[in-house]
Amino acid sequence: MKNLIKMFLLVCLITINSNATNLLLLAYPATNLKIKNIILTKGCRVGVVIENRYKKSFFYNNPKVWSLIRNKTALALYKNGNLLTQIEFYKIKNIDKLKRKDAKIFVKTNIKINKKTRITAKILAKIIGGYKEIKPNNNLTKILICKHYKKPDLIIKRIYTNKSCKVFVEVQNIGNGWLPNSVNYYKKPNSASIYLYRNGKRWGGRTLWSFKNVRYHLRPNGILIYRSNLRVKNGTRVTATVDMTHKINESNEFNNNLTKIVNCNR
């Protein structure tokens, strides 16, 4: 008898009209799925634990019912109340493990946080009119704090000249994080660069992406040498700056330049 009632609810889910949204959600077979936990993985990426709290396995052992859950349910993540991403269940690698009662799965995401952040995870059902929240008490909100988030910190370590009176600049990463991959492919006028000024007037510079293996050279505590073609005379005031457009997220955004009076006798 109980099985017949459950099948009837499933039929209602598929056939009922658009004015019965609440009844659809009540009949939806995934109402026993719950967000068990939200945690931070290595690298401060958000991970979610989903639990199947259904005491009997009738719904989930039925191929048609599980197909409905798999293809019409999604995991939604919100950051400080704003929707970040919505992942359909069928895209989750280990989702079929949830067919077993009392089963739990861990969902890895690419969402990274770098400070104290409020993350909400919800289970949504795709019914008439789009995705709807199944049960408010099945969701979870947590305040996550990334204590080990690493950032680069670029400084101009040194300005000097070679024997030909050309200006050389040493850029160092004094932070504990690597430069982002975007340094290699963001090739636009405002991309991260090294610029030189001679006696207060801008001379020119070079983009970071144009250096070979720039991320390796500017690894934590690493140094990159910019060998410019700027020739100077004795008493020239030279200013060097790096990432003046702030394209790189650094731990300190206010230590990116250095001014020095350089001398060169030829």
Residue pairs with C-beta under 8 A, 6 or more apart in sequence:
2 58
3 58
6 29
6 58
6 59
9 27
9 29
10 27
10 29
10 64
10 65
10 68
12 23
12 24
12 27
13 24
13 27
13 28
13 29
13 68
13 127
16 23
16 24
16 27
17 128
18 128
18 129
21 127
21 128
21 129
21 132
24 125
24 127
24 128
25 31
25 125
25 127
25 132
25 133
25 134
25 135
28 125
28 127
28 134
29 59
29 65
29 68
29 69
30 69
30 73
30 123
30 125
30 134
31 134
31 135
31 138
32 52
32 53
32 54
33 50
33 51
33 52
33 53
33 69
33 73
33 98
33 123
33 134
33 138
34 50
34 51
34 53
34 123
34 138
35 48
35 49
35 50
35 51
35 121
35 122
35 123
35 138
35 139
35 140
36 49
36 50
36 51
36 104
36 140
37 48
37 49
37 140
37 142
38 46
38 47
38 48
38 49
38 119
38 121
38 140
38 142
38 144
39 46
39 47
39 49
39 144
40 46
40 47
40 113
40 144
40 146
41 47
41 108
43 112
44 112
44 113
44 114
44 146
44 148
44 149
45 108
45 109
45 110
45 111
45 112
46 77
46 109
46 111
46 112
46 113
46 119
46 144
47 106
47 107
47 108
47 109
48 75
48 77
48 106
48 107
48 109
48 121
49 104
49 105
49 106
49 107
50 75
50 98
50 104
50 105
50 107
50 123
51 102
51 103
51 104
52 60
52 98
52 99
52 100
52 101
52 102
52 103
52 104
53 102
54 60
54 101
55 101
56 101
57 99
57 100
57 101
59 65
59 66
59 69
60 66
60 69
60 98
60 99
60 100
60 101
61 99
66 96
66 99
69 89
70 89
70 90
70 95
70 96
71 88
71 89
71 90
72 125
72 126
72 127
73 88
73 89
73 123
73 124
73 125
73 126
74 86
74 87
74 88
74 89
74 123
74 124
74 126
74 131
75 86
75 87
75 89
75 92
75 107
75 121
75 122
75 123
75 124
76 83
76 85
76 86
76 87
76 121
76 122
76 123
76 124
76 131
77 83
77 84
77 85
77 86
77 87
77 109
77 111
77 119
77 120
77 121
77 122
78 84
78 119
78 120
78 121
78 122
79 111
79 113
79 117
79 118
79 119
80 117
80 118
81 118
81 120
84 111
85 109
85 111
86 124
86 131
87 107
87 109
89 95
92 105
92 107
94 105
94 106
95 105
97 103
97 105
98 105
113 119
113 144
113 146
113 149
114 146
114 149
114 151
114 249
115 145
115 146
115 149
116 143
116 144
116 145
117 143
117 144
117 145
117 146
118 141
118 142
118 143
118 144
119 141
119 142
119 143
119 144
120 139
120 140
120 141
121 139
121 140
121 141
122 133
122 138
122 139
123 133
123 134
123 135
123 138
123 139
124 131
124 132
124 133
124 134
125 131
125 132
125 133
125 134
133 139
149 177
150 175
150 176
150 177
150 178
150 220
151 175
151 176
151 177
151 249
151 250
151 251
152 173
152 175
152 177
152 178
152 179
152 218
152 220
152 248
152 250
152 251
153 173
153 174
153 175
153 250
153 251
153 252
153 255
154 171
154 172
154 173
154 174
154 175
154 218
154 242
154 243
154 248
154 250
154 256
155 171
155 172
155 174
155 242
155 255
155 256
155 258
156 169
156 170
156 171
156 240
156 241
156 242
156 256
156 257
156 258
157 170
157 171
157 172
157 223
157 258
158 169
158 170
158 258
159 167
159 168
159 169
159 170
159 238
159 240
159 258
159 260
159 262
160 167
160 168
160 262
161 167
161 168
161 232
161 262
161 263
161 264
162 168
162 227
164 231
164 266
165 231
165 232
165 233
165 264
165 266
166 227
166 228
166 229
166 230
166 231
167 196
167 228
167 230
167 231
167 232
167 238
167 240
167 262
168 225
168 226
168 227
168 228
169 194
169 196
169 225
169 226
169 228
169 240
170 223
170 224
170 225
170 226
171 194
171 218
171 223
171 224
171 225
171 226
171 242
172 218
172 221
172 222
172 223
172 224
173 179
173 218
173 219
173 220
173 221
173 222
173 223
174 221
175 220
175 250
175 251
175 252
176 220
176 251
177 220
177 251
178 215
178 218
178 219
178 220
179 208
179 214
179 215
179 218
179 248
180 248
180 249
181 215
182 247
183 191
183 192
183 208
183 209
183 214
183 215
183 247
183 248
184 209
184 214
184 215
185 209
186 192
186 209
186 247
187 207
187 209
190 245
190 247
191 207
191 208
191 209
191 245
191 247
192 207
192 208
192 209
192 242
192 243
192 245
192 247
192 248
193 205
193 206
193 207
193 208
193 242
193 243
193 244
193 245
194 205
194 206
194 208
194 226
194 240
194 241
194 242
195 202
195 203
195 204
195 205
195 240
195 241
195 242
195 244
196 202
196 203
196 204
196 205
196 228
196 230
196 238
196 239
196 240
197 203
197 238
197 239
197 240
197 241
198 230
198 232
198 236
198 237
198 238
199 236
199 237
200 237
200 239
203 230
204 228
204 230
205 226
205 228
206 226
206 228
208 214
208 218
208 224
208 242
208 243
211 217
211 224
211 226
214 224
216 222
217 223
217 224
218 224
226 240
230 238
232 238
232 262
232 264
233 264
234 263
234 264
234 265
235 261
235 263
236 261
236 262
236 263
236 264
237 259
237 260
237 261
238 259
238 260
238 261
238 262
239 257
239 258
239 259
240 257
240 258
240 259
241 256
241 257
241 258
242 256
242 257
243 250
243 256
244 256
244 257
246 253
250 256
